Amino acid sequence: MVKRRISLKDIGQELGVSISTVSRGLKNHPDISKELTAKIKALAEVYKYSPNPMAMGLLKQRAKMIGVIIPDLVTHFFSSVISGIEEVAEANGYFVIVSSSNESCRKEREIFRI
């Protein structure tokens, strides 16, 4: 059974506040009282809340994702290249999505389209 991710909405409903209040509380916004901020952060910790990078990307219209298409996953060369890409991407706040085309032009076009 897959466990559902906790959301700002879930935290807000439990505390009786809006999603934006929860978001501001997690960011220590001065308009949110210290008491409420503490409650929000405590509940977020209990539920192990972490922001969803995909949702944040959609919200900000900036996904911070890099797609890499390689001909195959078996070659040591490509695994080394992917490791380097991931290291630099992660250091700069990006996520890497890797897909293998199995040396098929048709599949590369389809992956690129997606």
N, C-alpha and C positions, 0 to 999 in steps of 0.2 A: 504494500500500500504506500503510495507516494504522499508525503506530508505536504500540505499546502503552506506556502510562504505567508508569513504574517505581513500585513500591510499597515500603512499609516491609518487607513480607514478603521481597521480592527482595533488599533490602539486608541484612536479617537472615540470609537463607540464605547469602549470599556470605560473610558474616563469622562465621557459625556462632553467632548469637545470636537471641534472641526478638524478635518485633515490638515488644513493650513496651520492651525494652532499646534498640532503635533509636529509638523515639519519645522515650524519656527522654534518650538521648544527644543528639538534635537540639535538645532543650530545656535542655541543660546541667544535668541533674539531678545533685545531689551524690552519689547512690548509684552513678553510673556513673563509672569512672575517666577521668581526663583523656586517657589514651592511647587508650582505646576510643572516647571521644567524638570525638577527632580523626579516628580511622579512619572512624567513621560519617559524620561531616561531609564528609570527603574523598571517600568513595564517593558520598554523596548529590550532591556537586557534580559529580563525574565523570559521573554519570547524569542530571544536571540534574533531580533530584527536587524536586517541589513538592507540597504537600498538595492533595488533591482536595477542593474546597469542598463538593461534593455529599455525599461520604462523611463529611466532618466534620459536616455538617448532620444527617445521619442518626444518626451516633454521639451527637451532643449533643442530638438531638431539637429542633434549632433551625436551620432552613435558612438564615436570613438572606437570603431571596430575596423580591423584590417582583415580582408579576406585573402587567403593564399590558396591557389590551385596548383597542385603538383601532379606530375604524371604518374608517380607511384610512391607508396609509403615504405617500400622495402629497402630502397637504396640508402646507404649510410649518408651519402652526400646530402640528400633532401632532408633527412632527419636533423643533420647538423645545421642546415640553413634555417629550418623551422625553429630550432632552439635559439639561434641568434636573433631571428625576427621577434620571437616571443620575449626574449630578455630585454631588447630595446623597447618594444611596445609596452611591456609592463612597467618599465621605468618611467614611461611617459604617460601612463594612465590609459593605455589602449588595451583592447582584448583582441585576440587573434582567432579567427575561424579558419580551419584547414580542411580542404576537401581534395580528394584524389580523383583524377579523371581517368585513371587506368589507360592513359595514352590515347584517349578517344576525343577527337575534335568535337563530335556531337555532344558528348558529355561535358566538355569544357564550356561550350556555348550555353548549355542548360544551367550549369552551376553559376556561370557569370550572370545569366538572366535572373536567377533566383537571388 
